[in-house]
């Protein structure tokens, strides 16, 4: 799966992607850190953030109550391509697509503030 997210190596991906700038939490065995989910499909995602796991590392991604296990397939600067261990359930993918549609036009900072508020972290 070394060609995940790349245009070379066999053509277009089968799974439809949606632009999804949502705040997510990425956890490995060693640590957890926030990241931005840039886009997603049923089989993978593109994340960006600082100090994210390196290619080959397993991770747990949590966003909007949806949990996905995966492996970092590629890295380019602060971006990571993640291949999910198994495709997202149709209901989970629909939930995330609906959330993206709902938040379209909001800044990432506004979405992060809303997530903090709804999670009880903001005062």
Steps between C-alpha positions, in 0.01 A plus 500: 500500500798729450317691226207613717426863421736515205399529137762245390495130558182373344250776436222668693375383837168318504359659818341843456668776704345801666684814612465485876690759700402371845698490822602146591711326762774264385628251755790257481636269766730785612281814489186683392491826309252715311499514122282631222316248286538653152310242301363155543356198326370171633852354468732779610566860592743787456604677821722794576655615823829518686691194622261246349599131477740389229427259210449146619373604844161377615255752639152551635313797355198644681280767344139591585460175695620287207802283579721352227814289526757545226860522389687806376560424132697812405634827636566832328605776739220537754255291294431129544304250294327241715371167369224364724528139614140446391265733313284737703149376565249666266331673796831642627599628158155659457525663844834659411379612157193660662723677755721634219194629313372662820832676569585602145603864503617499864868546574701216654550721806124547537448124472769436762337751735162333448654158572660637819172656608292189431763283672495719810858628456414865435373740765 
